[in-house]
Amino acid sequence: MESVLDNEVMERQSDTLPLVSVLINNYNYGKFLKQAVDSCLNQTYENVEVIVVDDGSTDDSKDVIDSFDDQIIPVLKKNGGQASALNAGFQVSSGDIICLLDADDLYLPERIAEVVKLFQSHPSTDWVFTESSAIESERIFGESHDDLFGEIRSENSDSKIQKIDFTKELKDGQIPNFTPSTSNLCFSRKILEKLFPLPAIKGISGMAITDLYIKLLAVGLGTGYVNRNDIGIYRFHNNYYKFQNLDKKRRLFGEIYTTTGYSIRQKFPEFNKISNKILSKGFSTYLSSNYSKHEKADADCDLMLKQHLSTCSLSEKANVILSIAYYRMKLLSKDFV
């Protein structure tokens, strides 16, 4: 009789656990996608929905997605870039907590449980940022990763968790140094409802609007926790960016930063200082790339700068122009972004 009651109590408790939505955005990463999805389905925390958005892949991604049947929520769409994929995933999500995952990365089994614990520790938590261990793709093979997970866990500790309120600093134009990559980002639904839909600007890489836009605004609009423990895996492999030449890398960086700075000011003018800084750095990098003159994309950096300046005061306008010149001079003496 006691075991039946215990089971009933456990069931009632599980009903109160917040639903966590994991948004996996995928484009032509079919060879990695199964491991990413499996890492979400094998979490110690049970109240999870896994949403896989395929952004018009041309490889075997759809076959991988189909193999999971009703274990996941599939969203298949035409190619429109990362921002449009995240918009599509968020639109069908139901979770109180939203976690992002790139299709080539993985979660450790306890990752979501650790994130939920931080959200529940204080009801006003808006975001939780974690870290991932960079692992060569060749080491991530087979069905079981227990030994690899154990190796990663050995470096983790409770002392690496910190609550942060950076809202004032961001409005003053400071860029935070604790905002990691996409697969380490989790948010409350209430804060993402302020940010979504994202500006669906694709650019030449499909990523003119990236996690940079989301995490900067989240940090500016709310408070959260940084957990510097590695509770995920960043797959280190030959990705799109790695093999681009300097001009192409500068064009990509320039588009991302120009688009992010411009879009922040358009929707959240209270963050004008950070938007000016980011746009200035982006546009100077864009100008330093030969690609800026002969490869068109929907991320029209020249037009964005013009429109951005039209909303600035005279002092702001002068500051942006001087900042672009300053960053441009710095780039002339460097052979990297």
N, C-alpha and C positions, 0 to 999 in steps of 0.2 A: 504493500500500500504506500509506503514511504517513497519508493522509487517512482510510482505513478505520479504522486504529488510533486516530487522533485522535477519530473519531466514537464509537468504542467507549468511550474514556476519558470523553468528555463524557456518554455515556449512563449510565455507572456513577456519575459524579458527580451527575447529576440524580436518580438513584435515592436518593441520600443526603440530598437537600434535604428539609427538613421540610415536611410538608403544611400548608398554611394554609387554614383554613375562614373564609369571609366570611359572616357572618349579616346578611342584609338583612331588616329588619322593615318591613312595608308595610301601610298602611291607607288606602285611597282616594287613593293617589298614583300611579295608573296613568299620568298624563300625564308624570311624572318617572321612573318606574321603569325604562324602557328605558335611559336614559342612565346610571343608577346601575349597572345590571347590566353594560352595555357597558364601563364604566370598570373593572370587576373582571375581565372576560374579556380585556381588552386590556393586562394587566399585563406588564411585562418579566420578571417572575418567573413561571415556568410551573406550578409544583406548587401549584395553587389549586383548591379546590372552592367554588362559589358556591351558597349556600343561601338561597332566597327564601321567607320565611314571610309568607303573606297572612293577616291577622287579620280575616277576614270582610268584605272590601271589597265595596261595592255599586256601584263604578264598573267600568271596563274592565280592571282589574288582572289578572284571570284570563286574558284574551286576550293581554295582554302577556307574562305568565308562560308561557303555552302556546307562544308564538312562538319561545321559546328551545329547545324540544324537550329533548334530553338534555344540553345545555350547562350546565344548572343543576340543582340538586336542589330541586324545589318542595315546599312544605308548605302545604296549604290547611286552614284551621281556622275554627271559629266565632269570632266576636268575643269576646275575653277580656281585651284590654288588652296593653300593650307587654311586661310581664313574662312573661305567658303565651306570647306570641309568641317571645320569646328562649328560654324554656324548651323550646319545641317545636323551635326551630332547633338548640339545643345538643344535644338528645337525638339528633338524626340526624347530627350532625357527627362527623368523624373526625380533624380536624386536630390537630397538636401545638401550633399557634398559632391562636388564635381572634381575628378582627377583626370589629368591629361597624360597620355602615353603615346610616344612615337612608335610606329610599327616595328622598328628595329631594336627597341629596348625591352627590358623586362622589369618586373617587380619581384622583390623577395616575398616569400609567403606571408610574412607578418606586416608588410608595408602598410596596407590599408588599415589594419587594426591600430597601428601606431599613430597614423594620421587621425583616425576617429577619436582616439584617446585625447589628443591635443585639442580637437574641436570641442569635445565635451568637457574639457577641464575649465573652460570659460565660455559662457553662452555668447559673448560678443566677438568671438574669434571669426575673422573674415577670410583668412588664408593660412595655409601651412606649406612651407617650402622645405624640401628634403634634399638629400644628395644621393648620387649614384656612383658606384665604382666603375671606372673605365676598364673594360675587359676586352681583349682581342677576340674577334669573332670566332677564331679557331678553337678557343677554349670553351665556347658555349655550344655544346653538341649533346646529342642523346636526349632521353626523356627525363632523366634525373640530374639535378644540379646541386644535390645536397652538399657535396664536398666543397663546391665553389661557394655556395651560400655560407657554409660554416667558416670558410676562410675570410669572407667579407665581414661577417658578424664579429669576428675576433677583435676588430679595431673599434667597435662601437661602444658608447657609454652614455649614461643619462646626463652627464655634464655638458654634452654637446647640444642641449636643447635650450633655446632662449626666446623669450617673448619680446616682440619688437613693435614699437610705435614710431614710424618714420614719416608720418603724415606731414608734419610741419617742415621737415627737411626737404621733402620732395617739392612742396610748394615754393620753397626757397631756392629750388634749382639744383639740389644735390642729387646725384645719381647713386642709388644704393649698391653696395657691393655684396649683397646676400641674395641676389635673384638668379637662381640656377636655370638650367635648360628645361625644355617643355616637359619631359617625363618626370620632373621633380616638383611639379606644381599642382596644388589642390586648393579649391576655393569653396566658400559657402555659396549656395545658390543665390542668396540675396545680393551678393556683390557682383556676381556675373550677370544678373539681370540688369544691372546698371551699365554693363559694358557691351553686352550682346544686343543686336547682331554686330559683329566686327565689320569694319570697312573691307569689302571683298575686293581688294586690289591685289592682283596676281603678280605683276612684274615679270621679268624675264625668267625667273627661277620658280615662280609659283608661290613665293614666300615674301612678298613685299610687306605684308602685315604678318607678323610672327608673334611668338610668345612675349617679345619685348613690349609690345603695346599692352598686352593683358596684364603682365606682372607689374609694370611700372604704375599703371593706373590703380591696380588693386592695392599696392603699397601706399599710394597717395590717398586712397579713399577709405582705408581701414587698417586695422591692426591684426597681427598674426604671430605665428611662431616660425622660427627657423630651427630645423632639426638637422644638424650637420653630420648625422650618422648616414652611412651608405646603406640605404634600404631598397636600392634598386640597382640595376646594371645598365650602364651606358655602353652600347655595343660599339667598339672601336673597329671601323672597317672602311673600305674604300667608298665613301659617300660622295654625293654630287659635288660638294664644295671643295673637297680635298684635292681634286685633280684640275681645278681651274687655274689659269694663269693669273698673274698679278692684276692685269687690267680687268679681267672678268670678276675677280674677287672684289676689287674696288667698286665695280659697277653694282654688284649684288649688295655689298655693305651700304653703298650710297643710297640705293633704292630703299632698303629696309629702314635706315635711319631718317631719310628725308620723308618717307611716307608716314613713319611713326610720329615724328615731330609735327608734321602737318595735321595728321588725323587727331592727335591729342588736342591741339588747339581748337580744331573745328568743333569737337564735341565737349571738351572740358577746358574752357578758356581759363579757369582758375589755376591751371598748371602751365601758364604761359612761359614761365622761366625755364622749366625743364623742356618744354616743346621747342623753344628757341634754341636751346643748347644742342638738343639732339638733331634738329633740322640743320643747324649750321655745320655740325660735324658730318652729317650725311651728305649735304650738298657739296661740300668741299671735296669729299672723297669721290662723289659722282663726277665732278669736274676733272678730277685727276685721272680718270679712266678714259682711254681712247674709245671704249664702247659707248660713251655718253653721246657721241655724235652720229653713230651709224647703226644702232640697233634699237628699234622702237619697242615700247611696251606700254601697257596701260598705266604703269607708274610713271607719269609724266613729271619728272622732277622739276623741270624749268617752270611748268605751269603751277605746280604746287608752291614753289618758292614765291612766284609772283602773287598768288592768292594769299599766301601766308603774310607777306609783307603788307598787303593791302589792309590787313586787320590790325597791324601794329601801330603803336604810337611812334612819333619821330625818334625818340630816344631808343625804343626797342628796335626800330628799323636800322638805325645806325649800329647798334650793338650786334645785330645779326650779320650785317654786311662785314663789319670788322672781324667778327668771329670766323666767318667763312674764309676771309683772307688769311687770318692767323693759322687756321687748320690747314689751309692749302699750302702755306709756306712750310709747315712741319712735314707734310707729305712729300714735298720736293726733296727732302733730305733722307727719306726712308725708302726701302724697297719692299715694304709690306703695308698692309692696311692700318 
